[in-house]
Amino acid sequence: MLVPLSQRANEDFDVFDCPVDRGRVRDAVLSTMRAKIDYDAGDLLHIAANRLLGIPLPAQDDGVLVCSAYSARAWLSAGWQPNGSFPSIAAPADVVDALGAEPKAVYRRP
């Protein structure tokens, strides 16, 4: 779902440049959209247990993704090479760390 940024005016967010060829990312996203896309609330529990309790993430994800992992999967399919190690279930902070770049735009609530 595409949401206008104006609807996020009450939230802080950062915008990062795409780390690989945008056409290849578009192709990867369109390929994924041929099948049903579910949101994996279970992954949120895995991420929380990992961050809060130090419980290791599963060696492999089950293929149902949270938003940050979906973005990372599209980039990986397009040839992205993350900086450093990359977890099986990527939280937003993992994606930002793997980008190794500063945001192109930063928005903070007034």
Secondary structure, 3 states (H helix, E strand, C coil): CCCCHHHHCCCCEEECCCCCCHHHHHHHHHHHCCCCCCECHHHHHHHHHHHHHCCCCCCCCCCCECHHHHHHHHHHHCCCCCCCCCCCCCCHHHHHHHHCCCCCEEECCC
